């Protein structure tokens, strides 16, 4: 394989890894912030403002995609009210944030100190 093809392959895998890390970190931030909001619900727009502190270029559609992932993993519930999503952790989501259960691979939960 030519050296240029190897270099391109390395850069491509690096980009994919960076995107996977970003998705995982956004998912963790969502869970963490929803835990702080408990027992109240949080809206997707309020959560987006918090996510944009860490990732200033985060978009609404990106957040909703990650929220959908968390919902399909049974870690949160989404109640749609017009254009706004109201978010609440499930007991499985709470257990992930409290480090009392195993975290799925798609979520970049920090190691517990």
N, CA, C and O atoms as CSV, one atom per row, in Angstrom:
chain,resi,resn,atom,element,x,y,z
A,1,UNK,N,N,0.853,-1.176,0.000
A,1,UNK,CA,C,0.000,0.000,0.000
A,1,UNK,C,C,0.902,1.243,0.000
A,1,UNK,O,O,1.853,1.315,0.779
A,2,UNK,N,N,0.610,2.215,-0.866
A,2,UNK,CA,C,1.424,3.434,-0.919
A,2,UNK,C,C,1.357,4.200,0.406
A,2,UNK,O,O,0.367,4.126,1.134
A,3,UNK,N,N,2.440,4.940,0.701
A,3,UNK,CA,C,2.506,5.695,1.950
A,3,UNK,C,C,1.376,6.704,2.067
A,3,UNK,O,O,0.856,6.923,3.161
A,4,UNK,N,N,0.990,7.321,0.962
A,4,UNK,CA,C,-0.086,8.320,1.009
A,4,UNK,C,C,-1.411,7.677,1.414
A,4,UNK,O,O,-2.208,8.291,2.124
A,5,UNK,N,N,-1.648,6.442,0.967
A,5,UNK,CA,C,-2.880,5.746,1.338
A,5,UNK,C,C,-2.881,5.409,2.826
A,5,UNK,O,O,-3.920,5.493,3.481
A,6,UNK,N,N,-1.732,5.033,3.356
A,6,UNK,CA,C,-1.613,4.738,4.787
A,6,UNK,C,C,-1.852,6.003,5.601
A,6,UNK,O,O,-2.559,5.971,6.609
A,7,UNK,N,N,-1.269,7.108,5.171
A,7,UNK,CA,C,-1.461,8.378,5.877
A,7,UNK,C,C,-2.920,8.801,5.854
A,7,UNK,O,O,-3.446,9.255,6.869
A,8,UNK,N,N,-3.580,8.659,4.713
A,8,UNK,CA,C,-4.998,9.009,4.606
A,8,UNK,C,C,-5.830,8.122,5.516
A,8,UNK,O,O,-6.742,8.600,6.190
A,9,UNK,N,N,-5.526,6.852,5.538
A,9,UNK,CA,C,-6.253,5.916,6.384
A,9,UNK,C,C,-6.097,6.299,7.855
A,9,UNK,O,O,-7.068,6.247,8.610
A,10,UNK,N,N,-4.887,6.684,8.271
A,10,UNK,CA,C,-4.637,7.091,9.656
A,10,UNK,C,C,-5.434,8.337,10.013
A,10,UNK,O,O,-6.039,8.403,11.083
A,11,UNK,N,N,-5.437,9.323,9.126
A,11,UNK,CA,C,-6.200,10.545,9.381
A,11,UNK,C,C,-7.687,10.262,9.452
A,11,UNK,O,O,-8.381,10.833,10.292
A,12,UNK,N,N,-8.192,9.390,8.588
A,12,UNK,CA,C,-9.611,9.056,8.587
A,12,UNK,C,C,-9.998,8.386,9.886
A,12,UNK,O,O,-11.026,8.733,10.467
A,13,UNK,N,N,-9.205,7.434,10.364
A,13,UNK,CA,C,-9.542,6.767,11.621
A,13,UNK,C,C,-9.448,7.729,12.787
A,13,UNK,O,O,-10.216,7.606,13.741
A,14,UNK,N,N,-8.532,8.682,12.743
A,14,UNK,CA,C,-8.413,9.685,13.792
A,14,UNK,C,C,-9.658,10.561,13.829
A,14,UNK,O,O,-10.175,10.849,14.908
A,15,UNK,N,N,-10.144,10.984,12.679
A,15,UNK,CA,C,-11.360,11.802,12.615
A,15,UNK,C,C,-12.534,11.025,13.174
A,15,UNK,O,O,-13.327,11.575,13.938
A,16,UNK,N,N,-12.661,9.774,12.814
A,16,UNK,CA,C,-13.759,8.950,13.311
A,16,UNK,C,C,-13.658,8.822,14.824
A,16,UNK,O,O,-14.675,8.912,15.513
A,17,UNK,N,N,-12.458,8.615,15.358
A,17,UNK,CA,C,-12.279,8.493,16.797
A,17,UNK,C,C,-12.644,9.786,17.516
A,17,UNK,O,O,-13.281,9.742,18.568
A,18,UNK,N,N,-12.255,10.935,16.972
A,18,UNK,CA,C,-12.581,12.221,17.585
A,18,UNK,C,C,-14.094,12.423,17.611
A,18,UNK,O,O,-14.635,12.899,18.609
A,19,UNK,N,N,-14.778,12.069,16.531
A,19,UNK,CA,C,-16.233,12.204,16.490
A,19,UNK,C,C,-16.900,11.265,17.482
A,19,UNK,O,O,-17.890,11.636,18.113
A,20,UNK,N,N,-16.372,10.055,17.630
A,20,UNK,CA,C,-16.934,9.102,18.594
A,20,UNK,C,C,-16.742,9.604,20.024
A,20,UNK,O,O,-17.633,9.457,20.860
A,21,UNK,N,N,-15.591,10.189,20.302
A,21,UNK,CA,C,-15.334,10.751,21.631
A,21,UNK,C,C,-16.293,11.901,21.899
A,21,UNK,O,O,-16.854,12.003,22.991
A,22,UNK,N,N,-16.483,12.755,20.924
A,22,UNK,CA,C,-17.405,13.889,21.088
A,22,UNK,C,C,-18.825,13.394,21.385
A,22,UNK,O,O,-19.475,13.886,22.307
A,23,UNK,N,N,-19.301,12.426,20.608
A,23,UNK,CA,C,-20.646,11.876,20.848
A,23,UNK,C,C,-20.750,11.305,22.260
A,23,UNK,O,O,-21.719,11.564,22.974
A,24,UNK,N,N,-19.752,10.534,22.653
A,24,UNK,CA,C,-19.772,9.924,23.980
A,24,UNK,C,C,-19.745,10.952,25.093
A,24,UNK,O,O,-20.424,10.790,26.106
A,25,UNK,N,N,-18.965,12.008,24.915
A,25,UNK,CA,C,-18.893,13.056,25.933
A,25,UNK,C,C,-20.189,13.858,25.993
A,25,UNK,O,O,-20.637,14.222,27.081
A,26,UNK,N,N,-20.786,14.133,24.863
A,26,UNK,CA,C,-22.075,14.844,24.864
A,26,UNK,C,C,-23.124,13.995,25.566
A,26,UNK,O,O,-23.920,14.522,26.342
A,27,UNK,N,N,-23.141,12.704,25.312
A,27,UNK,CA,C,-24.099,11.814,25.980
A,27,UNK,C,C,-23.896,11.849,27.493
A,27,UNK,O,O,-24.864,11.914,28.252
A,28,UNK,N,N,-22.632,11.807,27.932
A,28,UNK,CA,C,-22.359,11.849,29.365
A,28,UNK,C,C,-22.804,13.183,29.957
A,28,UNK,O,O,-23.440,13.213,31.011
A,29,UNK,N,N,-22.477,14.273,29.294
A,29,UNK,CA,C,-22.890,15.588,29.790
A,29,UNK,C,C,-24.405,15.686,29.920
A,29,UNK,O,O,-24.910,16.271,30.877
A,30,UNK,N,N,-25.122,15.122,28.972
A,30,UNK,CA,C,-26.589,15.115,29.040
A,30,UNK,C,C,-27.063,14.392,30.291
A,30,UNK,O,O,-27.887,14.913,31.043
A,31,UNK,N,N,-26.546,13.198,30.511
A,31,UNK,CA,C,-26.953,12.422,31.684
A,31,UNK,C,C,-26.612,13.162,32.975
A,31,UNK,O,O,-27.421,13.224,33.901
A,32,UNK,N,N,-25.421,13.714,33.023
A,32,UNK,CA,C,-24.966,14.409,34.222
A,32,UNK,C,C,-25.846,15.626,34.523
A,32,UNK,O,O,-26.229,15.842,35.673
A,33,UNK,N,N,-26.163,16.411,33.510
A,33,UNK,CA,C,-26.966,17.616,33.721
A,33,UNK,C,C,-28.411,17.271,34.075
A,33,UNK,O,O,-29.034,17.949,34.892
A,34,UNK,N,N,-28.935,16.222,33.460
A,34,UNK,CA,C,-30.295,15.803,33.805
A,34,UNK,C,C,-30.347,15.300,35.247
A,34,UNK,O,O,-31.357,15.473,35.929
A,35,UNK,N,N,-29.269,14.682,35.710
A,35,UNK,CA,C,-29.218,14.243,37.102
A,35,UNK,C,C,-29.229,15.446,38.036
A,35,UNK,O,O,-29.899,15.425,39.068
A,36,UNK,N,N,-28.490,16.496,37.678
A,36,UNK,CA,C,-28.476,17.714,38.501
A,36,UNK,C,C,-29.860,18.366,38.545
A,36,UNK,O,O,-30.219,18.990,39.543
A,37,UNK,N,N,-30.618,18.229,37.494
A,37,UNK,CA,C,-31.938,18.858,37.416
A,37,UNK,C,C,-33.017,18.073,38.181
A,37,UNK,O,O,-34.076,18.615,38.498
A,38,UNK,N,N,-32.741,16.802,38.473
A,38,UNK,CA,C,-33.745,15.972,39.148
A,38,UNK,C,C,-34.195,16.591,40.460
A,38,UNK,O,O,-33.372,17.177,41.163
A,39,UNK,N,N,-35.458,16.484,40.812
A,39,UNK,CA,C,-36.529,15.736,40.180
A,39,UNK,C,C,-37.250,16.496,39.069
A,39,UNK,O,O,-38.204,15.985,38.483
A,40,UNK,N,N,-36.799,17.706,38.783
A,40,UNK,CA,C,-37.429,18.467,37.707
A,40,UNK,C,C,-36.983,17.941,36.357
A,40,UNK,O,O,-35.943,17.293,36.243
A,41,UNK,N,N,-37.779,18.225,35.333
A,41,UNK,CA,C,-37.384,17.901,33.964
A,41,UNK,C,C,-36.561,19.058,33.417
A,41,UNK,O,O,-36.562,20.156,33.973
A,42,UNK,N,N,-35.865,18.797,32.324
A,42,UNK,CA,C,-35.079,19.839,31.657
A,42,UNK,C,C,-35.486,19.826,30.191
A,42,UNK,O,O,-35.819,18.772,29.649
A,43,UNK,N,N,-35.462,20.973,29.553
A,43,UNK,CA,C,-35.773,21.028,28.127
A,43,UNK,C,C,-34.497,20.838,27.310
A,43,UNK,O,O,-33.384,21.040,27.794
A,44,UNK,N,N,-34.699,20.449,26.074
A,44,UNK,CA,C,-33.557,20.262,25.181
A,44,UNK,C,C,-32.829,21.579,24.928
A,44,UNK,O,O,-31.608,21.582,24.778
A,45,UNK,N,N,-33.551,22.697,24.879
A,45,UNK,CA,C,-32.899,23.986,24.637
A,45,UNK,C,C,-32.045,24.423,25.818
A,45,UNK,O,O,-30.971,24.993,25.629
A,46,UNK,N,N,-32.516,24.161,27.041
A,46,UNK,CA,C,-31.712,24.479,28.220
A,46,UNK,C,C,-30.458,23.600,28.252
A,46,UNK,O,O,-29.372,24.066,28.595
A,47,UNK,N,N,-30.621,22.343,27.896
A,47,UNK,CA,C,-29.492,21.421,27.862
A,47,UNK,C,C,-28.499,21.818,26.771
A,47,UNK,O,O,-27.288,21.721,26.970
A,48,UNK,N,N,-29.001,22.261,25.628
A,48,UNK,CA,C,-28.122,22.692,24.541
A,48,UNK,C,C,-27.228,23.851,24.990
A,48,UNK,O,O,-26.045,23.885,24.654
A,49,UNK,N,N,-27.780,24.789,25.737
A,49,UNK,CA,C,-26.984,25.918,26.224
A,49,UNK,C,C,-25.829,25.436,27.095
A,49,UNK,O,O,-24.737,26.003,27.044
A,50,UNK,N,N,-26.057,24.406,27.885
A,50,UNK,CA,C,-25.001,23.858,28.739
A,50,UNK,C,C,-23.970,23.116,27.896
A,50,UNK,O,O,-22.768,23.272,28.111
A,51,UNK,N,N,-24.425,22.316,26.944
A,51,UNK,CA,C,-23.526,21.559,26.070
A,51,UNK,C,C,-22.636,22.521,25.285
A,51,UNK,O,O,-21.463,22.228,25.053
A,52,UNK,N,N,-23.184,23.667,24.873
A,52,UNK,CA,C,-22.408,24.629,24.091
A,52,UNK,C,C,-21.318,25.329,24.900
A,52,UNK,O,O,-20.451,25.978,24.316
A,53,UNK,N,N,-21.337,25.216,26.209
A,53,UNK,CA,C,-20.229,25.720,27.017
A,53,UNK,C,C,-18.994,24.865,26.748
A,53,UNK,O,O,-17.879,25.382,26.674
A,54,UNK,N,N,-19.195,23.557,26.603
A,54,UNK,CA,C,-18.092,22.636,26.338
A,54,UNK,C,C,-17.796,22.556,24.845
A,54,UNK,O,O,-16.634,22.563,24.439
A,55,UNK,N,N,-18.835,22.480,24.036
A,55,UNK,CA,C,-18.716,22.389,22.578
A,55,UNK,C,C,-19.469,23.565,21.959
A,55,UNK,O,O,-20.644,23.429,21.621
A,56,UNK,N,N,-18.814,24.718,21.805
A,56,UNK,CA,C,-19.502,25.918,21.308
A,56,UNK,C,C,-20.183,25.727,19.950
A,56,UNK,O,O,-21.156,26.418,19.649
A,57,UNK,N,N,-19.693,24.813,19.142
A,57,UNK,CA,C,-20.289,24.599,17.824
A,57,UNK,C,C,-21.352,23.506,17.816
A,57,UNK,O,O,-21.802,23.098,16.745
A,58,UNK,N,N,-21.763,23.025,18.989
A,58,UNK,CA,C,-22.815,22.002,19.063
A,58,UNK,C,C,-24.122,22.562,18.506
A,58,UNK,O,O,-24.492,23.705,18.773
A,59,UNK,N,N,-24.798,21.741,17.737
A,59,UNK,CA,C,-26.050,22.148,17.108
A,59,UNK,C,C,-27.232,21.404,17.738
A,59,UNK,O,O,-27.072,20.331,18.321
A,60,UNK,N,N,-28.394,21.987,17.608
A,60,UNK,CA,C,-29.617,21.406,18.152
A,60,UNK,C,C,-29.865,20.006,17.600
A,60,UNK,O,O,-30.232,19.098,18.344
A,61,UNK,N,N,-29.666,19.835,16.310
A,61,UNK,CA,C,-29.906,18.527,15.694
A,61,UNK,C,C,-28.927,17.483,16.238
A,61,UNK,O,O,-29.300,16.324,16.417
A,62,UNK,N,N,-27.689,17.879,16.500
A,62,UNK,CA,C,-26.696,16.965,17.077
A,62,UNK,C,C,-27.127,16.532,18.480
A,62,UNK,O,O,-27.056,15.349,18.815
A,63,UNK,N,N,-27.572,17.482,19.292
A,63,UNK,CA,C,-28.029,17.154,20.635
A,63,UNK,C,C,-29.218,16.203,20.579
A,63,UNK,O,O,-29.258,15.215,21.312
A,64,UNK,N,N,-30.173,16.493,19.726
A,64,UNK,CA,C,-31.349,15.629,19.640
A,64,UNK,C,C,-30.992,14.217,19.188
A,64,UNK,O,O,-31.615,13.251,19.626
A,65,UNK,N,N,-30.004,14.092,18.325
A,65,UNK,CA,C,-29.554,12.763,17.895
A,65,UNK,C,C,-28.995,11.988,19.094
A,65,UNK,O,O,-29.275,10.800,19.251
A,66,UNK,N,N,-28.206,12.661,19.935
A,66,UNK,CA,C,-27.628,11.985,21.099
A,66,UNK,C,C,-28.691,11.703,22.159
A,66,UNK,O,O,-28.634,10.676,22.835
A,67,UNK,N,N,-29.653,12.602,22.306
A,67,UNK,CA,C,-30.765,12.343,23.225
A,67,UNK,C,C,-31.580,11.140,22.759
A,67,UNK,O,O,-32.026,10.336,23.577
A,68,UNK,N,N,-31.772,11.018,21.461
A,68,UNK,CA,C,-32.487,9.861,20.922
A,68,UNK,C,C,-31.730,8.573,21.240
A,68,UNK,O,O,-32.342,7.564,21.590
A,69,UNK,N,N,-30.410,8.602,21.122
A,69,UNK,CA,C,-29.583,7.439,21.474
A,69,UNK,C,C,-29.809,7.057,22.939
A,69,UNK,O,O,-29.996,5.883,23.259
A,70,UNK,N,N,-29.788,8.058,23.824
A,70,UNK,CA,C,-29.975,7.793,25.247
A,70,UNK,C,C,-31.377,7.275,25.541
A,70,UNK,O,O,-31.558,6.429,26.417
A,71,UNK,N,N,-32.351,7.770,24.823
A,71,UNK,CA,C,-33.724,7.278,24.991
A,71,UNK,C,C,-33.815,5.819,24.553
A,71,UNK,O,O,-34.415,5.001,25.250
A,72,UNK,N,N,-33.228,5.487,23.411
A,72,UNK,CA,C,-33.254,4.108,22.917
A,72,UNK,C,C,-32.475,3.163,23.824
A,72,UNK,O,O,-32.697,1.953,23.805
A,73,UNK,N,N,-31.557,3.719,24.622
A,73,UNK,CA,C,-30.808,2.926,25.606
A,73,UNK,C,C,-31.550,2.864,26.944
A,73,UNK,O,O,-31.040,2.298,27.911
A,74,UNK,N,N,-32.742,3.439,26.998
A,74,UNK,CA,C,-33.597,3.442,28.191
A,74,UNK,C,C,-32.984,4.204,29.359
A,74,UNK,O,O,-33.216,3.862,30.518
A,75,UNK,N,N,-32.197,5.242,29.052
A,75,UNK,CA,C,-31.559,6.026,30.093
A,75,UNK,C,C,-32.289,7.327,30.378
A,75,UNK,O,O,-32.065,7.950,31.416
A,76,UNK,N,N,-33.160,7.741,29.466
A,76,UNK,CA,C,-33.969,8.931,29.703
A,76,UNK,C,C,-35.282,8.808,28.948
A,76,UNK,O,O,-35.437,7.986,28.045
A,77,UNK,N,N,-36.223,9.655,29.351
A,77,UNK,CA,C,-37.499,9.729,28.646
A,77,UNK,C,C,-37.589,11.108,27.992
A,77,UNK,O,O,-37.016,12.088,28.469
A,78,UNK,N,N,-38.316,11.146,26.901
A,78,UNK,CA,C,-38.530,12.395,26.176
A,78,UNK,C,C,-40.029,12.582,26.006
A,78,UNK,O,O,-40.724,11.725,25.459
A,79,UNK,N,N,-40.507,13.711,26.482
A,79,UNK,CA,C,-41.903,14.086,26.257
A,79,UNK,C,C,-41.892,15.288,25.321
A,79,UNK,O,O,-41.348,16.340,25.656
A,80,UNK,N,N,-42.490,15.127,24.157
A,80,UNK,CA,C,-42.499,16.199,23.168
A,80,UNK,C,C,-43.717,17.079,23.421
A,80,UNK,O,O,-44.851,16.605,23.492
A,81,UNK,N,N,-43.446,18.383,23.554
A,81,UNK,CA,C,-44.500,19.367,23.762
A,81,UNK,C,C,-44.295,20.466,22.728
A,81,UNK,O,O,-43.522,21.398,22.946
A,82,UNK,N,N,-44.988,20.352,21.609
A,82,UNK,CA,C,-44.777,21.282,20.505
A,82,UNK,C,C,-43.407,21.040,19.913
A,82,UNK,O,O,-43.098,19.925,19.494
A,83,UNK,N,N,-42.579,22.078,19.874
A,83,UNK,CA,C,-41.215,21.960,19.355
A,83,UNK,C,C,-40.210,21.609,20.454
A,83,UNK,O,O,-39.058,21.293,20.158
A,84,UNK,N,N,-40.632,21.662,21.704
A,84,UNK,CA,C,-39.713,21.480,22.819
A,84,UNK,C,C,-39.748,20.041,23.330
A,84,UNK,O,O,-40.805,19.412,23.390
A,85,UNK,N,N,-38.591,19.544,23.690
A,85,UNK,CA,C,-38.480,18.225,24.307
A,85,UNK,C,C,-38.249,18.411,25.804
A,85,UNK,O,O,-37.391,19.190,26.218
A,86,UNK,N,N,-39.025,17.685,26.609
A,86,UNK,CA,C,-38.851,17.674,28.058
A,86,UNK,C,C,-38.185,16.354,28.421
A,86,UNK,O,O,-38.671,15.283,28.058
A,87,UNK,N,N,-37.076,16.438,29.136
A,87,UNK,CA,C,-36.202,15.291,29.377
A,87,UNK,C,C,-36.163,14.933,30.849
A,87,UNK,O,O,-36.162,15.803,31.720
A,88,UNK,N,N,-36.131,13.624,31.111
A,88,UNK,CA,C,-36.067,13.144,32.479
A,88,UNK,C,C,-35.303,11.830,32.493
A,88,UNK,O,O,-35.510,10.990,31.617
A,89,UNK,N,N,-34.429,11.637,33.464
A,89,UNK,CA,C,-33.691,10.388,33.567
A,89,UNK,C,C,-34.594,9.243,34.014
A,89,UNK,O,O,-35.522,9.443,34.798
A,90,UNK,N,N,-34.318,8.057,33.516
A,90,UNK,CA,C,-34.949,6.842,34.029
A,90,UNK,C,C,-34.097,6.353,35.195
A,90,UNK,O,O,-33.032,6.906,35.469
A,91,UNK,N,N,-34.567,5.319,35.876
A,91,UNK,CA,C,-33.749,4.797,36.972
A,91,UNK,C,C,-32.438,4.220,36.454
A,91,UNK,O,O,-31.429,4.250,37.159
A,92,UNK,N,N,-32.441,3.685,35.209
A,92,UNK,CA,C,-31.189,3.187,34.634
A,92,UNK,C,C,-30.199,4.336,34.407
A,92,UNK,O,O,-29.000,4.186,34.640
A,93,UNK,N,N,-30.710,5.473,33.953
A,93,UNK,CA,C,-29.860,6.643,33.740
A,93,UNK,C,C,-29.276,7.163,35.037
A,93,UNK,O,O,-28.112,7.559,35.093
A,94,UNK,N,N,-30.097,7.159,36.083
A,94,UNK,CA,C,-29.617,7.597,37.399
A,94,UNK,C,C,-28.508,6.660,37.878
A,94,UNK,O,O,-27.490,7.120,38.394
A,95,UNK,N,N,-28.699,5.356,37.709
A,95,UNK,CA,C,-27.684,4.388,38.126
A,95,UNK,C,C,-26.363,4.597,37.383
A,95,UNK,O,O,-25.293,4.437,37.971
A,96,UNK,N,N,-26.427,4.950,36.104
A,96,UNK,CA,C,-25.201,5.213,35.334
A,96,UNK,C,C,-24.480,6.423,35.925
A,96,UNK,O,O,-23.270,6.377,36.148
A,97,UNK,N,N,-25.217,7.505,36.180
A,97,UNK,CA,C,-24.609,8.731,36.711
A,97,UNK,C,C,-24.056,8.509,38.114
A,97,UNK,O,O,-23.030,9.082,38.480
A,98,UNK,N,N,-24.732,7.683,38.894
A,98,UNK,CA,C,-24.283,7.426,40.271
A,98,UNK,C,C,-23.242,6.314,40.354
A,98,UNK,O,O,-22.837,5.932,41.452
A,99,UNK,N,N,-22.804,5.793,39.219
A,99,UNK,CA,C,-21.764,4.762,39.155
A,99,UNK,C,C,-22.177,3.468,39.859
A,99,UNK,O,O,-21.328,2.753,40.392
A,100,UNK,N,N,-23.472,3.169,39.863
A,100,UNK,CA,C,-23.920,1.932,40.503
A,100,UNK,C,C,-24.232,0.839,39.489
A,100,UNK,O,O,-24.604,-0.273,39.867
A,101,UNK,N,N,-24.082,1.149,38.207
A,101,UNK,CA,C,-24.251,0.126,37.178
A,101,UNK,C,C,-23.236,0.351,36.064
A,101,UNK,O,O,-22.627,1.416,35.961
A,102,UNK,N,N,-23.071,-0.659,35.246
A,102,UNK,CA,C,-22.118,-0.608,34.144
A,102,UNK,C,C,-22.579,0.400,33.108
A,102,UNK,O,O,-23.764,0.481,32.785
A,103,UNK,N,N,-21.644,1.155,32.600
A,103,UNK,CA,C,-21.940,2.188,31.601
A,103,UNK,C,C,-21.792,1.603,30.201
A,103,UNK,O,O,-20.797,0.935,29.917
A,104,UNK,N,N,-22.768,1.841,29.317
A,104,UNK,CA,C,-22.632,1.384,27.930
A,104,UNK,C,C,-21.407,2.000,27.260
A,104,UNK,O,O,-20.984,3.101,27.613
A,105,UNK,N,N,-20.845,1.285,26.298
A,105,UNK,CA,C,-19.628,1.739,25.612
A,105,UNK,C,C,-19.794,3.078,24.894
A,105,UNK,O,O,-18.816,3.810,24.742
A,106,UNK,N,N,-20.993,3.413,24.453
A,106,UNK,CA,C,-21.205,4.638,23.689
A,106,UNK,C,C,-21.236,5.899,24.517
A,106,UNK,O,O,-21.417,6.991,23.979
A,107,UNK,N,N,-21.061,5.766,25.828
A,107,UNK,CA,C,-21.093,6.921,26.729
A,107,UNK,C,C,-19.723,7.033,27.385
A,107,UNK,O,O,-19.225,6.068,27.962
A,108,UNK,N,N,-19.123,8.201,27.295
A,108,UNK,CA,C,-17.778,8.425,27.834
A,108,UNK,C,C,-17.856,8.910,29.286
A,108,UNK,O,O,-17.575,10.070,29.588
A,109,UNK,N,N,-18.243,7.995,30.168
A,109,UNK,CA,C,-18.303,8.345,31.590
A,109,UNK,C,C,-16.878,8.399,32.135
A,109,UNK,O,O,-16.096,7.474,31.913
A,110,UNK,N,N,-16.533,9.472,32.846
A,110,UNK,CA,C,-15.181,9.558,33.423
A,110,UNK,C,C,-14.976,8.480,34.472
A,110,UNK,O,O,-15.935,7.989,35.068
A,111,UNK,N,N,-13.727,8.116,34.692
A,111,UNK,CA,C,-13.426,7.181,35.766
A,111,UNK,C,C,-13.760,7.838,37.093
A,111,UNK,O,O,-13.561,9.038,37.278
A,112,UNK,N,N,-14.258,7.049,37.992
A,112,UNK,CA,C,-14.611,7.578,39.310
A,112,UNK,C,C,-13.354,7.717,40.150
A,112,UNK,O,O,-12.499,6.831,40.144
A,113,UNK,N,N,-13.238,8.814,40.868
A,113,UNK,CA,C,-12.042,9.030,41.688
A,113,UNK,C,C,-12.160,8.207,42.953
A,113,UNK,O,O,-11.261,8.235,43.794
